[in-house]
Amino acid sequence: MRRQVLNRSVERQLPTGARVDAAVFMWRREAWMIAGTLAGVAAMLAGLTLVDYGTVGTRVMIALAVGLIVAAAATENRVLAQTDEQLVMFRAGRFRQVAVDVIGPVSPSSIEMTSSNLVLTDWLVDGRSYTVPKRSQDAMTQMADAVVGR
């Protein structure tokens, strides 16, 4: 179901008649994400404590919500799709796995897996490192193989 929603969102962004062979949702975090999130949580917690707002639990929950917002803002979500003609990169929704806007074509020789663990794989796409869920690894491998012509 999730893959169908992703594919349909990509098809809506493509010219009429273009076909989607594979689409993958991926993300990358900005380098400042951890420091910014911790700073946001600490600042909000200090501010709420300074004005003596609510209980300790309420302060912590509000501060963690601020941290979540900062972390979401520091995450770059993308969709990489293989069409019948080329590889295309899209901006993705911040909270839903859908393609929102076309960024442009991706250089064909620029897809390479860099690392993997039990649930995620990291891929170098156009010189930038992106994280991909393990369930999408086959689609990424298909795109890399098609590009290289293996």
N, C-alpha and C positions, 0 to 999 in steps of 0.2 A: 504494500500500500504506500509506504513512504517513498519507495523508488518511483512508483507511478506518479505521485504528486510532483516529485522533483523533475521527472522527464517531461510532464505536461507544462510545468513552469518554464522549462528551457525551450520547449517547442513554441510557446507563446512569444518568446523573444526573438526567435529566428525568422528569416524570411519565409514566405509561403512556399511550401513544397520541400523545405529542408527536413531531413530526417535525423533523429537523434539515435546514435548507436549505443552510447553509454554516457552516463552523467554521474559525477561524484561530488558530494558536499565535502568541503575541507576548510580548515581554519589555520590561522597563525596568530600567535600572541605577540604584541609589541614588547620590546625589551624592558620597558618600564612598568609592565603590568603588575608584577609582584610588589615592587616598591610603591607604586601608586595606590594599589589596593590596600596595602598595609597602612600607608599614610592617610588614606581616606577613612579607614576604620578608626585609626587612632585619633584623628582630628575630630571626627564625629563623636566618639566616645568621650573625649576630653571636653568638647563643647557641651554635650548633654549633662555631663557630670558638673561642669562649671555652673550651669543654670539650674542644677538640681532637678532635672526633668525625670519624672516617673521613677520606677524601680530599677534596680540594677539589671534585671532581666530585660526590661523594656529598652534600656539604653544599649545593651549588647545586641539585641535584635535589630534595632534601628541602625546601629553602626555596621552590622553585618550586611544589612540591605544596601547601605551605601557602598560597601566593599564589592558587593555583587554588581552594582551598577557600574562602578569603575572598571571592574574586570570585563564586563560586557563591552564597554566602550573601548577597551584596549585590545579587543579581539577582532581580527579581520576575517570575515567569513566569505568564502568563495565557492563557486561551482565550476568545475571543469567538465566540459562536454565534448564528446567526439561526435561530430556530425558526419554526414556522408562526404563532406568536402574537406573539413579541417577541424582542428582543435580550437575551441573557443572558451575564453574565461568570462565568467559572469560575477557580478556582485551578488551576494546571497543575503537572504533575510537575516536579521539579527537574532531572532528567536525561533523562526521556522525554517526548515530546510527547503527553501525555494529559491529559484533564480529570480533576481529583481531587475537587473540591468546588465546590458552587454558591456564588457570592458574591451574585448577585442580578441583577435586570434593569438594563439600561443605558438612560439617558435617550436617547430616539430622535433628538434633534437634536444629539447630541454627537460625531459621527464626521466627522473632516476630515483629509485628507492634508496634512501640513506640509512634507515634503521627501522626496526620492528620490535614489538613486544606482544604480549598476549592479546591486547585489545586495540592497539593503535599502530599505524605505520607512518613514518615520516618520509615525505617525497620532496625532492628538489624539482620545482616547476618554474621554468623561466628565471632561474637564479635565486628563487626564494623558497624557503623551507615551509612546507605545509603539513599539517597532521590530518590523517585520514582514518576513519574508523576501519577496523579490521574487516568488517562485512563488505566494505567497498574495495578491498585490496584487489580482487579479481578484475574489477572494472578498470582500476588504475593500471594493472599489469597489461590488460588488453589494449589500453590506449598507448602505453609505452611500447608494446610489441608492434602495434600498427604503425606507430611513428617510425620506429627503427626499421621496420619491414622484416622482422624476424619470422 
